Amino acid sequence: MIIDSKGKLFGKISIIDILVILVIIIAVVGIGYKFTRPNAGNTVFTKQDDIQIKFLVDEVQDFVVDAIKVGDPVRESVQNASFGRVSNIETGDAIIWLTTEDGQNVRVSREGYYSVVITMDAKGMKDNLGVLIDKANYYVGQTLTLYVGNAALYNGRITEITVKE
């Protein structure tokens, strides 16, 4: 007999034990699915657009700017999303704002510091809200940290996202 008089399967495991094990298995599978599926859409089977992203950092030390080269790979620090490769680098005076004693905000420069705009060519899906790159959404105005080659750019902002024609 499969179930004995005490309700045990093969005389060893009770039906309640089996139900508890099934609930645990279903919970583990559900949690695994939740954390392994893409955040937004399935990017594996959809066409990826050629995306151009511009990224501005207001204040970067000169040795960091010197370390960045056209062709360097770019990755985002939190999601580890690939932002493709650097296609252009523009530098200017550092953008630093100070408040004077009379309450006026004035822009000042700082020796050895620059502002930098990095243009990157990436693969992603553009929509009316932003761009989906490697399962993560990014938007114009979003503040990020990027790793560019062997340099890190902290607290920069995405200033432009366009689809290359």
C-alpha positions as a printed Julia matrix, in Angstrom:
165×3 Matrix{Float64}:
  0.0    0.0     0.0
  1.31   3.46   -0.88
 -0.23   5.37    2.08
 -0.39   3.59    5.42
 -2.88   4.11    8.29
 -0.81   6.99    9.74
 -0.96   8.94    6.47
  2.65   8.31    5.52
  3.75   7.65    1.98
  5.63   4.32    1.8
  5.6    4.4     5.6
  8.26   7.15    5.73
  7.05  10.54    4.41
  3.75  12.18    5.29
  1.59  14.03    2.78
  2.08  17.24    4.77
  5.86  16.86    4.37
  5.4   16.57    0.6
  3.16  19.67    0.51
  5.73  21.69    2.5
  8.51  20.59    0.15
  6.38  21.55   -2.89
  5.64  25.01   -1.44
  9.37  25.57   -0.81
 10.27  24.47   -4.36
  7.61  26.75   -5.87
  8.84  29.68   -3.76
 12.47  29.12   -4.8
 11.51  28.89   -8.49
  9.35  32.03   -8.21
 12.09  34.04   -6.52
 14.66  32.79   -9.02
 12.42  33.84  -11.9
 11.85  37.27  -10.37
 15.56  38.03  -10.05
 16.82  36.51  -13.3
 14.35  37.86  -15.83
 14.98  41.13  -17.68
 13.72  44.31  -16.02
 12.03  45.62  -19.15
 11.33  43.56  -22.24
 13.28  40.74  -23.77
 16.37  42.27  -25.38
 17.75  38.96  -26.69
 15.19  38.45  -29.44
 14.46  42.06  -30.35
 16.32  44.27  -32.77
 18.92  46.47  -31.11
 19.26  50.04  -32.38
 22.57  51.81  -32.84
 22.41  54.4   -30.06
 24.58  57.45  -29.51
 24.79  58.71  -25.91
 26.4   61.93  -24.67
 27.58  62.01  -21.07
 28.68  65.2   -19.24
 30.86  65.4   -16.16
 31.21  68.95  -14.79
 34.5   68.58  -12.93
 37.19  66.02  -13.78
 40.88  66.12  -12.95
 43.25  66.46  -15.9
 44.88  63.03  -15.45
 41.44  61.36  -15.73
 40.72  63.21  -18.99
 44.17  62.17  -20.29
 43.39  58.5   -19.51
 40.27  58.45  -21.73
 40.81  57.53  -25.38
 38.54  57.17  -28.41
 37.69  53.47  -28.72
 37.77  52.77  -24.97
 34.99  50.46  -23.73
 32.38  52.05  -21.44
 30.43  50.31  -18.65
 27.89  51.63  -16.16
 28.84  50.98  -12.53
 25.59  49.7   -10.96
 23.97  47.51  -13.64
 27.3   46.81  -15.4
 25.58  47.67  -18.68
 27.78  48.09  -21.74
 27.58  51.63  -23.11
 29.62  50.59  -26.13
 32.79  52.49  -26.99
 33.92  56.1   -26.86
 33.52  57.79  -30.25
 34.33  61.39  -29.27
 35.76  63.36  -26.34
 35.16  67.09  -25.8
 36.75  69.04  -22.96
 36.14  72.53  -21.62
 36.55  74.57  -18.48
 35.3   72.87  -15.33
 31.74  73.84  -14.4
 31.92  74.9   -10.77
 29.37  77.17   -9.09
 30.13  79.13   -5.94
 27.87  81.37   -3.89
 29.3   84.78   -3.03
 28.77  86.57    0.27
 25.91  88.58   -1.24
 24.11  85.4    -2.36
 25.02  85.47   -6.06
 25.94  82.23   -7.81
 29.02  82.62   -9.97
 30.75  80.16  -12.26
 34.44  79.76  -11.56
 37.2   77.64  -13.04
 39.68  75.5   -11.17
 43.22  74.83  -12.31
 43.85  71.22  -13.29
 40.13  70.43  -13.7
 38.0   70.2   -16.84
 34.46  69.45  -17.89
 34.23  66.54  -20.29
 31.56  65.32  -22.69
 31.99  61.69  -23.74
 30.11  60.49  -26.82
 29.51  56.74  -26.89
 28.19  54.4   -29.58
 26.12  51.63  -27.98
 23.46  49.04  -28.78
 20.05  49.41  -27.19
 16.34  49.98  -27.69
 15.17  53.6   -27.77
 11.63  54.51  -26.78
  9.83  57.69  -25.77
 11.12  57.41  -22.18
 14.81  56.73  -22.73
 16.89  53.78  -23.81
 17.06  50.14  -22.71
 20.65  48.86  -22.55
 21.49  45.39  -21.18
 18.13  45.04  -19.35
 18.34  48.48  -17.68
 16.61  51.76  -18.55
 18.56  55.01  -18.87
 17.22  58.54  -19.33
 18.42  62.01  -20.31
 19.32  63.82  -17.1
 20.08  60.63  -15.18
 23.19  60.81  -12.96
 25.57  57.84  -13.29
 29.07  56.64  -12.68
 30.77  55.24  -15.79
 33.95  53.24  -16.18
 35.69  54.39  -19.37
 38.72  52.29  -20.24
 40.72  52.37  -17.0
 39.17  55.65  -15.76
 36.1   56.27  -13.62
 33.76  59.22  -14.22
 31.64  59.96  -11.13
 28.37  61.9   -10.94
 28.01  62.62  -14.63
 24.73  63.1   -16.46
 23.33  61.74  -19.69
 22.7   64.84  -21.81
 21.53  63.28  -25.07
 20.3   59.93  -26.41
 19.8   59.55  -30.16
 19.31  56.69  -32.59
 21.98  56.66  -35.29
 20.52  56.55  -38.77
